[in-house]
């Protein structure tokens, strides 16, 4: 249990640092840079998806949900592409996507 609490505390600390870095200053041209640029791109993309599918009057409450699903799938796909999960040996098998053959 103490190890789990330490891991949770570490994750909260990392998330706090990332959130603080996301509030980076805007460039001299008024355009966001770095993490904020990705955040605005993802929010704009998911807002457009929700607006096109739900309509102008109903889309705003669904934007956080659509954004969460989008970012989860995006992160999962990139973690599978960048991290060589097949190199980890597990007694029960391998850690890879079921459709990865």
Secondary structure, DSSP 8 states (H G I E B T S, - for coil): -HHHHHHHHHHHHHHHHHHHHHT----TTS---THHHHHHHHHHHHHHHHHHHH-TTTSGGGHHHHHHHHHHHHHHHHHHHHS-GGGSEETTEE-S-TT--
